[in-house]
Amino acid sequence: MIILLVSLVVNPSLGWAKLSTGKNLKSAELKADAADTFICLYQTIVVLGGGLLLVRYLDLWWADPIAALLIVPYALYEGWKSYNKGKELKE
């Protein structure tokens, strides 16, 4: 729980700092790393809200697997964007 709460506080500022620095340096790698940090933030929100709070306080046993499935589309989208940008850099 402590790690999730620290992540909830640290990841937004870390992600925005990486994104800003990546834009200033024109670094596709750093911008992709910022996207990964935002995925971690999204996972933290889903785990805290969907996984822990709904299961613990509302006894919705099915909320945790549904919450995990909510992460997949966003992670796939960001991964696809990073993959395409990597292909562009090689060309």
C-alpha distances in whole Angstrom, upper triangle without the diagonal:
4,5,5,6,9,10,11,13,14,15,18,20,20,21,23,25,25,27,29,30,31,33,35,35,36,34,33,30,28,28,27,24,23,23,21,18,19,18,15,14,15,13,10,12,13,10,8,12,14,12,9,11,15,14,13,15,18,18,19,18,20,17,15,18,20,17,17,21,20,19,22,25,23,22,26,28,26,27,31,31,30,33,35,35,35,38,40,39,41,44
4,5,5,6,8,10,11,12,14,16,18,18,19,22,23,23,26,28,28,29,32,33,34,35,32,32,29,27,27,26,23,22,23,21,18,19,19,15,14,16,15,11,13,15,13,11,14,17,15,13,14,18,18,16,18,21,22,23,22,23,21,19,21,23,20,20,23,23,21,24,27,25,24,27,29,27,28,31,31,30,33,36,35,35,38,40,39,41,44
4,5,5,6,9,10,10,11,14,16,15,17,20,20,20,23,25,25,26,29,30,31,31,29,28,26,24,24,23,20,19,20,17,15,16,16,12,12,14,12,9,12,14,12,11,14,16,15,13,16,19,19,18,20,23,23,23,22,23,21,18,20,22,18,18,21,21,18,21,24,22,21,24,26,24,24,28,28,27,29,32,31,31,35,36,35,37,40
4,5,5,6,9,10,10,13,15,15,16,18,20,20,22,24,25,26,28,30,30,31,29,28,25,23,23,22,19,18,18,16,13,14,13,10,9,11,9,6,8,10,8,7,11,13,12,11,13,16,16,16,18,20,20,20,20,20,18,15,18,19,15,15,18,17,16,19,21,19,18,22,23,22,23,26,26,25,28,31,30,31,34,35,35,37,39
4,5,5,6,9,10,12,14,14,16,18,19,20,22,24,25,26,28,30,31,31,29,29,27,24,24,24,21,19,20,18,15,15,15,12,10,13,12,8,9,12,11,9,12,14,14,12,13,16,18,17,18,20,22,22,22,23,20,18,20,21,17,18,21,20,18,22,24,21,21,25,25,24,25,29,28,28,30,33,32,33,36,37,36,39,41
4,5,5,6,8,11,12,12,14,16,17,18,20,22,22,24,26,27,28,29,27,27,25,22,22,22,19,17,18,17,13,14,15,12,10,13,13,10,12,15,13,12,15,18,17,16,17,20,21,20,22,24,25,25,25,26,23,20,23,24,20,20,23,22,19,23,25,22,21,25,25,23,25,28,28,26,29,32,31,31,35,35,34,37,40
4,5,5,5,8,10,10,11,14,15,15,17,19,20,21,23,25,26,26,24,24,22,19,19,18,16,14,15,13,10,11,11,8,7,10,10,7,9,12,11,11,14,16,16,15,17,19,20,20,22,24,25,24,24,24,21,19,21,21,17,17,20,19,16,19,21,18,17,21,22,19,21,24,24,23,26,28,27,28,31,32,31,33,36
4,6,6,7,10,11,11,13,15,16,17,19,21,22,23,25,26,27,25,25,23,20,20,20,17,15,15,14,11,10,12,9,6,9,10,6,7,11,11,9,11,14,15,14,15,18,19,19,20,22,23,23,23,23,20,18,20,20,16,17,20,18,16,19,20,18,18,22,22,20,22,25,24,24,27,29,28,29,32,33,32,35,37
4,6,7,8,9,11,12,14,15,17,18,20,21,23,24,25,27,25,25,23,20,20,20,18,15,17,16,12,12,14,12,9,12,13,10,11,15,15,13,15,18,18,17,18,21,23,22,23,25,27,26,27,27,23,22,24,24,20,21,23,21,19,23,24,20,21,24,24,22,24,27,26,25,28,30,29,30,33,34,33,36,38
4,6,6,6,9,10,11,12,14,16,17,18,20,21,22,24,22,22,20,17,17,18,15,13,15,14,10,11,13,11,9,13,13,11,13,16,16,15,17,20,20,20,21,23,25,25,26,28,29,29,29,29,25,23,25,25,22,21,24,22,19,22,23,20,20,23,23,20,22,25,24,23,26,28,27,27,31,31,30,33,36
4,6,5,6,8,10,10,12,14,15,16,18,20,21,21,19,19,18,15,14,14,12,9,11,10,6,7,9,7,6,10,11,9,11,14,15,14,16,19,19,19,20,23,24,24,26,27,29,28,28,27,24,22,23,23,19,19,21,19,16,19,20,16,16,20,19,16,18,22,20,19,23,25,23,24,27,28,27,30,32
4,5,5,6,9,10,11,12,14,15,17,18,20,21,19,19,18,15,14,15,13,10,11,11,8,7,10,10,7,10,12,11,11,15,16,15,17,19,20,21,21,23,25,26,26,28,29,28,29,28,24,23,24,24,20,20,22,19,17,20,20,16,17,20,19,16,19,22,20,20,23,25,23,24,28,28,27,30,32
4,5,5,6,9,10,10,12,14,15,16,18,19,18,19,18,14,14,16,13,10,13,13,10,10,13,13,10,14,16,14,15,18,19,19,20,23,24,24,24,27,29,29,29,31,33,32,32,32,28,27,28,27,24,24,26,23,20,23,23,20,20,23,22,19,21,24,22,21,25,26,24,25,29,28,27,30,33
4,6,5,6,9,10,11,12,14,15,16,18,16,16,15,12,12,13,10,8,11,11,7,9,12,11,10,13,15,14,16,19,19,19,21,23,24,24,25,28,29,29,31,32,34,32,33,32,28,26,28,27,24,23,25,23,20,22,22,19,18,21,21,17,19,22,20,19,22,24,22,22,26,26,25,28,30
4,5,5,6,9,10,10,12,14,15,16,14,14,13,10,9,10,8,5,7,8,5,6,10,10,9,11,14,14,15,17,19,19,20,22,23,24,25,27,29,29,30,32,33,31,32,30,27,25,26,25,22,21,23,20,17,19,19,16,15,18,17,14,16,19,17,15,19,21,19,20,23,23,22,25,28
4,5,5,6,8,10,10,12,14,15,14,14,14,11,10,12,11,7,9,11,9,9,12,13,12,14,17,16,17,20,21,21,22,24,26,26,27,29,31,32,32,34,35,34,34,33,29,28,29,28,24,24,25,22,20,22,21,18,18,20,19,16,18,20,18,17,21,22,19,21,24,24,23,26,28
4,5,5,6,8,10,11,12,14,13,14,14,10,10,13,11,8,11,13,10,11,15,15,14,17,19,19,20,22,24,24,25,27,28,29,29,32,33,34,35,36,38,36,37,36,32,30,31,31,27,27,28,26,23,25,24,21,20,23,21,18,20,22,20,18,22,23,20,21,25,24,23,26,28
4,6,5,6,9,10,10,11,10,11,10,6,7,9,7,5,9,10,9,10,13,14,14,16,18,18,20,22,23,24,25,27,28,29,30,32,33,34,36,37,38,36,36,35,32,30,30,30,26,25,27,24,21,23,22,19,18,20,19,15,17,19,17,15,18,20,17,18,21,21,19,22,25
4,6,5,6,9,10,10,9,10,10,7,5,8,8,5,8,11,10,10,13,14,14,16,18,19,20,22,24,25,26,27,28,29,30,32,34,35,36,37,38,36,36,35,32,30,30,29,26,25,26,24,21,22,21,17,17,19,17,14,16,18,15,13,17,18,15,17,20,19,18,21,23
4,5,5,6,9,10,10,11,12,9,8,12,12,9,12,14,13,13,17,18,17,19,22,22,23,25,27,27,28,30,31,32,33,35,37,37,38,39,41,39,40,38,35,33,34,33,29,29,29,27,24,25,24,21,21,23,21,17,19,21,18,17,20,21,17,19,22,21,20,23,25
4,5,5,6,8,8,10,11,8,8,12,11,10,13,15,14,15,18,19,19,21,23,23,25,27,28,29,30,32,33,34,35,37,38,39,40,42,43,41,41,40,37,35,35,34,31,30,31,29,26,27,26,23,22,24,22,19,20,22,19,17,20,21,17,18,22,20,18,22,24
4,5,5,6,5,7,8,5,5,9,9,8,11,13,13,14,17,18,18,20,22,23,24,26,28,29,30,31,32,34,35,36,38,39,40,41,42,41,41,39,36,34,34,33,30,29,29,27,24,25,24,21,20,21,19,16,17,18,15,13,17,17,14,15,18,17,15,18,20
4,5,5,6,8,10,8,7,11,12,11,12,15,15,16,18,20,20,22,24,25,26,28,30,31,31,33,34,35,36,38,40,41,42,43,44,42,42,40,37,35,36,34,31,31,31,28,26,26,25,21,21,22,20,17,18,19,16,15,18,17,14,16,19,17,15,19,20
4,6,8,11,12,10,10,14,14,13,16,18,18,19,22,23,23,25,27,28,28,31,32,33,34,36,37,38,39,40,42,43,44,45,47,45,45,43,40,39,39,38,35,34,34,32,29,30,28,25,25,26,24,20,22,23,19,18,21,21,17,18,21,19,17,21,22
4,5,9,10,9,10,13,13,13,16,18,18,19,22,23,23,25,27,28,30,32,33,34,35,37,37,39,40,42,43,44,46,47,48,46,46,44,41,39,39,38,35,34,34,32,29,30,29,25,24,26,24,20,21,22,19,17,20,19,16,16,19,17,15,18,20
4,6,9,9,9,11,13,13,15,17,18,19,21,23,23,25,27,28,29,31,33,34,35,36,37,39,40,41,43,44,45,46,47,45,45,43,40,38,38,37,34,33,33,31,28,28,27,24,23,23,21,18,19,19,16,14,17,16,12,13,16,14,12,15,17
4,5,5,6,9,10,11,13,14,15,17,19,20,21,23,25,26,27,29,30,32,33,34,35,36,38,39,41,42,44,44,45,43,43,41,38,36,35,35,32,30,31,29,26,26,25,22,20,21,19,16,16,17,14,12,14,15,11,11,14,13,11,14,16
4,6,5,6,9,10,11,12,14,15,17,19,20,21,23,24,26,27,29,30,31,32,33,35,36,37,39,40,42,42,43,41,40,38,35,33,33,32,30,28,28,26,23,22,21,19,17,18,16,13,13,14,11,8,11,11,7,8,11,10,9,12,14
4,5,5,6,9,10,11,12,14,15,17,19,20,21,23,25,26,27,29,30,31,31,33,35,36,37,39,40,41,41,39,39,37,34,32,31,31,28,26,27,25,22,21,21,18,16,17,16,13,12,14,12,8,11,12,9,8,12,12,10,13,16
4,5,5,6,9,10,10,12,14,15,17,18,20,21,23,24,25,27,28,29,30,31,33,35,36,37,39,40,40,38,38,36,33,31,31,31,28,26,27,25,22,22,22,18,17,18,17,13,14,16,13,11,14,15,12,12,16,15,14,16,19
4,5,5,6,9,10,11,13,14,15,17,18,20,21,23,24,26,27,28,29,30,32,33,34,36,37,38,39,37,36,34,32,30,29,29,26,24,25,23,20,20,19,16,15,16,14,11,12,14,11,9,12,13,10,12,15,14,13,17,19
4,5,5,6,9,10,11,13,14,15,17,19,20,21,23,24,26,26,27,29,30,31,33,34,36,36,37,35,34,32,29,27,27,26,24,22,22,20,17,17,16,13,12,13,12,8,9,11,8,6,9,11,9,10,13,14,13,16,18
4,5,5,6,9,10,11,13,14,15,17,19,20,21,23,24,25,25,27,29,30,31,33,34,35,36,34,33,31,29,26,26,26,23,21,22,21,17,17,18,15,13,15,14,10,11,13,12,9,12,15,13,13,16,17,16,18,21
4,5,5,6,9,10,11,12,14,15,17,18,20,21,22,24,24,26,27,29,30,31,33,34,34,33,32,31,28,26,26,25,22,21,22,20,16,18,17,14,13,15,14,10,12,15,13,11,14,16,14,15,18,19,18,21,23
4,5,5,6,9,10,10,12,14,15,16,18,20,21,21,22,24,26,27,28,30,31,32,33,30,30,28,25,23,23,22,20,18,19,17,13,14,14,10,9,11,10,7,9,11,10,9,12,14,13,14,17,18,17,20,22
4,5,5,6,9,10,10,12,14,15,16,18,20,20,20,22,24,25,27,28,30,31,31,29,28,26,24,21,21,21,18,16,17,16,12,13,14,10,8,11,11,8,9,12,11,10,13,15,14,15,18,19,19,21,24
4,5,5,6,9,10,11,13,14,15,17,18,19,20,21,23,24,26,27,28,29,30,28,28,27,24,21,22,22,18,17,18,17,13,15,16,12,11,14,14,11,12,16,15,13,16,19,17,18,21,22,22,24,27
4,5,5,6,8,10,11,12,14,15,16,17,18,20,21,22,24,25,27,27,28,26,27,25,22,20,20,20,16,16,17,14,11,13,14,10,10,13,12,10,12,15,14,13,17,18,18,19,22,23,22,25,27
4,5,5,6,9,10,10,12,14,15,15,16,18,20,21,22,24,25,26,26,24,24,22,19,17,17,17,14,12,13,11,8,10,11,7,6,10,10,8,10,13,13,13,16,18,17,18,21,22,23,25,27
4,5,5,6,9,10,10,12,14,15,15,16,18,20,21,22,24,25,25,24,23,22,19,16,17,17,14,12,14,13,10,12,14,11,9,13,14,12,13,16,16,16,18,21,20,21,24,25,25,27,30
4,5,5,6,9,10,11,12,14,14,15,17,18,20,21,22,23,24,23,23,22,18,17,18,17,14,13,15,13,11,14,15,12,11,15,15,13,15,19,18,18,21,23,22,23,26,27,27,29,32
4,5,5,6,9,10,10,11,12,14,15,16,18,20,21,21,22,20,21,19,16,14,15,14,11,11,12,10,7,11,12,9,9,13,13,12,14,17,17,17,20,22,22,23,26,27,27,30,32
4,5,5,6,8,10,10,10,12,14,15,16,18,20,20,21,19,18,17,14,12,12,12,9,8,10,9,6,10,12,10,10,13,14,13,15,18,18,18,21,23,23,24,27,28,29,31,33
4,5,5,6,8,10,10,10,12,14,15,16,18,19,20,18,18,18,15,12,14,14,11,11,13,12,10,14,15,13,13,17,18,17,18,21,22,21,24,26,26,27,30,31,31,33,36
4,6,5,6,8,9,10,11,12,14,15,16,17,18,17,18,17,13,12,14,13,10,11,13,11,10,14,15,13,14,18,18,17,19,22,22,22,25,27,27,28,31,32,32,35,37
4,6,5,5,7,9,10,10,12,14,15,15,16,14,15,13,10,9,10,10,6,7,10,8,8,11,13,12,13,16,17,17,19,21,22,22,25,27,27,28,31,32,33,35,37
4,6,6,5,6,8,10,10,12,14,15,15,14,13,13,10,7,10,10,7,8,11,10,10,13,16,15,15,18,19,19,20,23,24,24,26,29,29,30,32,34,34,36,39
4,6,6,5,6,9,10,10,12,13,14,14,14,14,11,10,13,13,10,11,14,13,13,16,18,17,18,21,22,22,23,26,27,27,29,31,32,32,35,37,37,39,41
4,6,6,5,7,9,10,11,11,13,12,13,13,9,9,12,11,8,11,14,12,13,16,18,17,18,21,22,22,24,26,27,27,30,32,32,33,36,37,38,40,42
4,6,6,5,7,10,11,11,11,9,10,9,6,6,9,8,5,8,11,10,11,14,16,16,17,20,21,21,23,25,26,27,29,31,32,33,35,37,38,40,42
4,6,6,6,8,11,11,11,9,9,9,6,4,8,8,6,8,11,11,12,15,17,17,18,20,22,22,23,26,27,28,29,32,33,33,36,38,38,40,42
4,6,5,6,8,10,10,10,10,11,9,7,11,12,10,12,15,15,15,18,21,20,21,24,25,25,26,29,30,30,32,35,35,36,39,40,41,42,45
4,6,5,6,7,9,9,11,12,9,9,13,13,11,14,17,16,17,20,22,22,22,25,27,27,28,31,32,32,34,36,37,38,41,42,42,44,47
4,6,6,5,6,6,8,9,6,8,11,11,10,13,15,15,16,19,21,21,22,25,26,27,28,31,32,33,34,37,37,39,41,42,43,45,47
4,6,6,5,5,5,8,6,7,11,11,11,13,15,16,17,20,22,23,23,26,28,28,29,32,33,34,35,38,39,39,42,43,44,46,48
4,6,6,8,9,11,10,10,14,15,14,16,19,19,20,23,25,25,26,29,30,30,32,34,36,36,38,40,41,42,44,46,46,48,50
4,6,8,10,13,11,13,16,16,15,18,21,20,22,25,27,27,28,30,32,32,34,36,37,38,40,42,42,43,46,47,48,50,52
4,5,9,11,10,12,15,15,14,18,19,19,21,24,26,26,27,30,31,32,33,35,37,38,39,41,42,44,46,47,48,50,52
4,6,9,9,11,13,14,14,17,19,19,21,24,26,26,27,30,31,32,33,35,37,38,39,42,43,44,46,47,48,50,52
4,5,6,8,11,10,11,14,15,16,18,21,22,23,25,27,28,29,30,32,34,35,36,39,40,41,43,45,46,47,49
4,6,7,9,10,11,13,14,16,18,20,22,23,24,26,28,29,30,32,34,34,35,38,39,40,42,44,45,46,48
4,6,6,6,9,10,11,13,15,17,19,20,21,23,25,26,27,29,31,32,33,35,36,37,39,41,42,44,46
4,6,5,6,9,10,11,13,15,17,18,19,21,23,24,25,27,29,30,31,33,34,35,37,39,40,42,44
4,5,5,6,9,10,11,13,16,17,17,19,21,22,23,25,27,28,29,31,33,33,35,37,38,40,42
4,5,5,6,9,10,11,14,16,16,17,20,21,21,23,26,26,27,29,31,32,33,36,37,38,40
4,5,5,6,9,10,12,14,15,16,18,20,21,22,24,26,27,29,30,31,33,35,36,37,39
4,5,5,7,10,12,12,13,15,17,18,19,21,23,24,25,27,28,30,31,33,34,36,38
4,5,6,7,10,11,11,13,15,16,17,19,21,22,23,25,26,27,29,31,32,33,36
4,5,5,8,10,10,11,14,15,16,17,20,21,22,24,25,26,28,30,31,32,34
4,6,7,8,9,11,12,14,15,17,18,20,21,23,24,26,27,29,30,32,34
4,6,6,6,9,10,11,12,14,16,17,18,20,22,23,25,26,27,29,31
4,6,5,6,9,10,10,12,14,15,16,18,20,21,22,24,26,27,29
4,6,5,6,9,10,10,12,14,15,17,18,20,21,23,25,26,27
4,5,5,6,8,10,11,12,14,16,17,18,20,21,23,25,26
4,5,5,6,9,10,11,12,14,15,16,18,20,21,23,25
4,6,5,6,9,10,10,12,14,15,16,18,20,21,23
4,5,5,6,9,10,11,12,14,16,17,19,20,22
4,5,5,6,9,10,11,12,14,15,17,19,20
4,5,5,6,9,10,10,12,14,15,17,19
4,5,5,6,9,10,11,12,14,16,17
4,5,5,6,9,10,11,12,15,16
4,5,5,6,9,10,11,13,15
4,5,5,6,9,10,11,13
4,5,5,6,9,10,11
4,5,5,6,9,10
4,5,5,7,9
4,5,5,7
4,5,5
4,5
4
